């Protein structure tokens, strides 16, 4: 079985021996590596492919008309989120620090230490992924907020939330459940990424299992839904391919109206950023649902009043 690629790295250095050494180390660490010896080659590759990280020798000879600063500047315009690491000779650390102020993520001294290189590369690529995920989540949140605030159709609002949460968090699926009038069961009113069979497994009792935790107004995290005794339907979760569940309450003026729940296909430890994102969506969802409900109540009252007026005038003229 082929190991998963951890990231895509471009190496720029004028010495072929350095390129060979870096390629050997990085490929051994499960990175996909491309190499080039001039700044112009690097820019051509950047226009053709996507990279997570650029490792480059700061002191390029500039024979092709591009020195290290020009390469950094050009690459930064092509991809401002790119992680960048500069290579430097031992006696050139001061220059490397100056280069870092221009946008480099870190620097490596020659001769290279494989363990140091792999640790730095892994951290640089992971930090970039976190930044991109945060930016994507924020964009999804802003777009979702705009769309649901412009809609007063309750079902449309619910569906938008379910799709937006799944997309924004990159999870297997999402359900949005509301309490029934008796407040003893949670009914799924919108969902994304789950089968109808799983959704029809049975009602969620708000007085026990997950529902008990939700009705208390607290978050609930289940690491393994197939084993945790708090889960009402562990066999169905296993068949659906669900591993972890995170549920947060939907609250209006501290009163529980339902729950927003996400599902992952593998065991997942949710980060503080993910909790923050889900809570922001839950707050926005609860407000949007309340607005849509108020609008529908007003519309129903208007239709009822209009019907009474029509009946009154019709009776008055007969």
BELJO-V894890 format. One record per helix or strand of 3 or more residues. SS is the DSSP state (a for helix, b for strand). FROM is the first residue (numbers start at 1). LEN is the number of residues. If there is no record, write none. Layout:
BEGIN
ss-><SS:SS>
from-><FROM:FROM>
len-><LEN:LEN>
END
This chain:
BEGIN
ss-><b:a:b:a:b:a:b:a:b:a:a:b:b:a:a:b:a:b:b:a>
from-><8:16:32:39:53:68:83:90:106:114:154:173:185:196:209:220:234:244:255:272>
len-><5:13:5:10:5:11:7:12:5:36:16:7:8:4:7:3:7:9:10:45>
END
